[in-house]
Amino acid sequence: MNRPFPPVVFVLTVIPALAGATVAVFLTMASEPVEARYAAVLILSYLLGSIPWGYILLRWRLGLDIREYGSGSIGTSNVLRTAGGRVAALVLMLDLGKGILAVVLAREVIKATPAEVAAGLLVLVGHNWPIFLQFRGGRGIATGLGGLAVMAPIAAGLGAIAFIPVTLLTRYLSLGSVTGVVIACLAMLGLSLAGIYSSTYTLYAFPGGAIIIWQHRDNIRRICQGNERRLGHPARKLD
């Protein structure tokens, strides 16, 4: 397997550079032409999404490449199976933060609902297909939820609430995740029709939800076959 940047390179160069760029865009781009603001925010959104926190933390703490264990995903579920709850909780918060930051950046710098949607989708794409990790990333649940939480917190909350009982009853994290995505999308549609949120946000919910469900296609297939991994089963190293 081709090796991406080692964790020290991320910590000392990539992450500080992106942090500095984010601050610079916040502070200096507000008066620039709208085309320049869109370009800066959208490129930065994809790069922020590409920070592979699951990979970085497991390599840093345990010397493991998360892509070689379990599902091969860098997201929270696979980190939970591989390294336990504490590391998984930290990855969850950091991945949520990527989605939140990208949408807030678009809201504050461009001040347009379509920009929030575009930034949310690009940070999700970055998480799932990160340039820093040979385009092999996660499934997008946490990052997608972070973006939706800024745009439509009620829809995001309903999706998160739906995730909990399905996961606890079935012990399938993947089924809970897909159910939560479907509920969040339907809630977003209903709330936009009711005039509570802009209908433009449905252009985030449905394409973003489709991306996340597509990334869960192998889980869905295993559920149908009856051999999906249940919550609590540790990840095995891939051959």
C-alpha positions in Angstrom: 0.0 0.0 0.0 1.3 3.5 -0.8 2.1 5.4 2.3 0.7 8.9 2.7 2.3 11.7 4.7 3.4 10.5 8.2 1.5 12.0 11.1 4.3 14.4 12.0 4.1 16.0 8.5 0.3 16.6 9.0 0.9 18.0 12.5 3.8 20.3 11.7 2.9 21.4 8.1 -0.4 20.5 6.6 -2.7 21.3 9.6 -1.0 24.6 10.5 -1.0 25.7 6.9 -4.8 25.0 6.5 -5.4 26.6 9.9 -3.5 29.7 8.7 -5.4 29.7 5.4 -8.7 29.5 7.2 -7.9 32.4 9.4 -6.7 34.4 6.4 -9.9 33.8 4.5 -12.0 34.8 7.4 -10.1 38.0 8.0 -9.2 39.2 4.5 -11.7 37.9 1.9 -14.9 39.6 2.9 -14.3 42.6 0.6 -12.9 40.6 -2.4 -15.0 39.8 -5.5 -17.5 37.1 -5.0 -15.8 34.8 -7.5 -12.6 35.0 -5.5 -14.4 34.3 -2.3 -16.1 31.3 -3.7 -12.8 29.9 -5.1 -11.0 30.4 -1.7 -13.8 28.9 0.4 -14.6 25.9 -1.8 -11.0 24.9 -2.3 -10.4 25.3 1.4 -13.5 23.3 2.2 -12.3 20.3 0.2 -8.8 20.5 1.8 -10.3 20.7 5.3 -12.4 17.7 4.6 -9.3 15.9 3.4 -7.6 16.0 6.8 -7.7 12.3 7.8 -8.1 12.5 11.5 -8.8 8.8 12.0 -5.6 7.9 10.1 -3.5 10.6 11.9 -4.5 9.7 15.4 -4.1 5.9 15.1 -0.7 6.2 13.4 0.3 8.7 16.1 -1.0 6.8 19.1 -0.7 3.1 18.1 1.4 3.1 15.0 -1.5 1.5 13.0 -2.7 2.3 9.6 -6.5 2.3 10.1 -7.0 1.5 6.4 -5.5 -1.9 7.1 -8.2 -2.9 9.6 -11.9 -3.7 9.6 -13.7 -1.9 6.8 -10.6 0.1 5.8 -12.5 3.3 6.5 -10.8 6.2 8.4 -14.1 7.2 10.1 -15.4 6.9 13.6 -17.0 3.4 13.3 -13.8 1.7 12.2 -11.7 3.6 14.7 -14.1 2.4 17.4 -13.6 -1.2 16.4 -9.8 -0.8 16.1 -8.8 1.5 18.9 -11.7 1.9 21.3 -14.1 4.5 22.5 -11.8 7.3 23.6 -10.0 7.6 20.3 -13.2 7.2 18.4 -14.9 10.0 20.3 -12.1 12.3 19.5 -12.2 11.4 15.8 -16.0 11.9 15.9 -15.6 15.5 17.3 -12.8 16.4 14.8 -14.7 15.1 11.8 -17.9 16.9 12.9 -15.8 20.0 13.2 -14.7 19.8 9.6 -18.2 20.0 8.4 -19.1 22.8 10.8 -16.1 24.9 10.0 -16.6 24.7 6.2 -20.2 25.8 6.3 -19.5 28.6 8.9 -16.7 29.7 6.6 -19.0 29.9 3.6 -21.7 31.7 5.7 -19.4 34.3 7.1 -17.3 35.0 4.0 -19.7 34.6 1.1 -23.0 35.2 3.0 -25.1 33.1 0.6 -27.1 29.9 1.1 -25.8 28.2 -2.1 -22.2 28.8 -0.9 -23.0 27.0 2.4 -24.4 24.0 0.4 -21.4 23.9 -1.9 -18.9 24.1 1.0 -20.8 21.4 2.8 -20.7 19.1 -0.1 -17.1 19.7 -0.8 -16.0 19.1 2.7 -17.9 15.8 2.6 -16.2 14.9 -0.7 -12.9 15.7 0.9 -13.5 13.5 3.8 -14.6 10.6 1.7 -12.0 11.0 -1.0 -9.1 12.9 0.7 -6.2 14.2 -1.5 -3.8 13.6 1.4 -4.6 9.8 1.6 -4.7 8.7 -2.0 -8.5 9.5 -2.2 -9.3 6.7 0.3 -11.3 8.1 3.2 -14.4 7.5 5.3 -18.1 7.3 4.7 -19.1 10.8 5.7 -21.5 10.5 8.6 -19.9 12.8 11.1 -18.7 15.4 8.6 -22.0 15.4 6.8 -23.8 15.8 10.1 -21.6 18.7 11.1 -22.4 20.6 7.9 -26.2 19.9 8.3 -26.1 21.0 12.0 -25.1 24.5 10.9 -27.6 24.7 8.0 -30.6 23.0 9.6 -30.0 21.9 13.2 -33.5 20.5 13.6 -33.1 18.1 10.7 -29.6 17.2 11.9 -31.0 16.5 15.4 -33.8 14.3 14.1 -31.3 12.3 12.1 -29.1 11.9 15.1 -32.1 10.9 17.3 -33.1 8.3 14.7 -29.6 6.8 14.7 -29.6 5.9 18.4 -32.5 3.5 18.8 -31.8 1.7 15.5 -28.2 1.2 16.4 -29.0 0.0 20.0 -31.7 -2.4 18.9 -29.9 -3.9 15.9 -26.3 -3.3 17.0 -25.5 -2.3 13.4 -23.8 1.0 13.4 -24.2 1.1 9.6 -27.9 0.5 9.7 -28.3 3.2 12.3 -26.2 5.6 10.2 -28.2 5.0 7.0 -31.5 5.3 8.9 -30.3 8.6 10.4 -29.4 9.9 6.9 -32.8 9.0 5.5 -34.7 10.6 8.4 -32.5 13.7 8.2 -33.2 14.1 4.4 -37.0 13.6 4.9 -37.0 16.1 7.8 -35.0 18.6 5.7 -37.6 18.3 3.0 -40.5 18.7 5.4 -39.0 21.6 7.2 -38.2 23.4 3.9 -41.8 22.9 2.6 -43.0 24.3 5.9 -40.8 27.4 5.4 -38.7 26.8 8.4 -35.5 26.4 6.4 -34.4 27.5 2.9 -35.3 25.0 0.2 -31.8 25.4 -1.0 -30.6 23.3 1.9 -32.3 20.3 0.3 -29.6 20.5 -2.3 -27.2 19.6 0.4 -29.3 17.0 2.2 -30.2 14.8 -0.7 -27.0 14.8 -2.7 -25.0 14.6 0.5 -27.2 11.8 1.8 -26.8 9.9 -1.5 -23.0 10.1 -1.2 -23.1 8.8 2.4 -25.5 5.9 1.5 -23.4 5.0 -1.5 -20.3 4.8 0.8 -22.3 2.4 2.9 -23.2 0.1 0.0 -20.9 -2.7 1.2 -22.5 -2.5 4.7 -26.0 -2.7 3.1 -25.0 -5.7 1.1 -23.6 -7.5 4.2 -26.8 -6.6 6.2 -28.9 -8.2 3.4 -26.6 -11.3 3.5 -26.7 -11.5 7.3 -22.9 -11.1 7.9 -22.5 -7.4 8.8 -20.3 -6.6 11.7 -22.2 -5.7 14.9 -21.4 -3.1 17.4 -18.7 -4.4 19.8 -17.0 -6.7 17.3 -13.3 -5.7 17.1 -11.8 -5.0 13.7 -9.5 -7.5 12.2 -6.4 -6.8 10.1 -7.1 -7.1 6.4 -5.2 -9.6 4.4 
